[in-house]
Amino acid sequence: MDVTEAVKQRISTRAFRDTPIPESDIRAWLEAAQRAPSGGNLQPWRVIVLSGQARQEVIDLAATVLAQSPGGEPTDRPIYPDHITDAQNQRRFRVGEMMYEELGIPRDDKAGRRRWFARNFRFFDAPVAVFFILDERVGHGQWAHTGMFMQTLTLLAEERGWGTCLQECWGILRPSLKTHLGLAPEEMVYCGMALGHPDPEAPVNRLYTERAGLEEFADLRGF
């Protein structure tokens, strides 16, 4: 598999088989991703990888917190900014409708959609959970570099036949996760990732999101 193929076939996998991934394979995957770009070679990221009981404890924590506060915990770092352009909002709405169409959950089935969304906090049954940790004092550049590391991990996962789903939704549980994961006072959870072997029979894994055309985002000059 070349890089172009990995980029084209990568999706947000939302249904997984229960096939475990050995610790040795996880270690090799993480070490390979360390070649991701890093400004000044700061390598600002840290990861916590969970499986087995450690993964289940986070799922249980999420269930407890969200039962008391369905909207999540207060945060000064919301998942989406206050201002989203009309075009961006349309894309967000469109991908949601595409997903629920694949799942066969109509718009008026609010309870069904809530049940599906709750699967985020079970990592969509993926056997491995990854949390990306950042020092709250870093700048915007280090956030971007961590994103490059995350993207590198997703492409390396494709090469290995694994599926991934990057999950910003865990941001609504940052305070509880900070305590549960034993983070340092200056550390925070950036986001999560579900990792495992995709279930090819699951309808939701047929979702292939649309992307803006070149003319919408690129301005080529001097050619």
FENLIN-V58129 format. One line per field, one symbol per residue. phi: phi as a letter, one per 40 degrees, with the letter a starting at -180 (. if undefined). burial: # if it has 24 or more other ideal C-beta (glycine too) atoms within 12 Angstrom, else .. A space follows every 10 residues. Layout:
BEGIN
phi: ???
burial: ???
END
This chain:
BEGIN
phi: .ccdcccccc bccbabcccc bcdccccccc ccccccdadg fcfccabbbb afcccccccc ccccccccbd cgcdacbccb ccbbcdcccc cccccccccc cccgbccccc ccccccdccd cbffgccbbb bcbbcccccc cccccccccc cccccccddc gcbbacbcdc ccbddccdcc cgccdccacc abacbicccc ccdccccbcc bccdccbbbc bgc
burial: .........# #######... #...##..## ..#..#.... ...####### #...#..##. ##..##.... .##.#..... .......... ........## ..#.#..... .....##.## ########## ####...#.. .##.###### ########## .######### ####.###.# #.#...#### ########.. .#.##.#... .......... ...
END
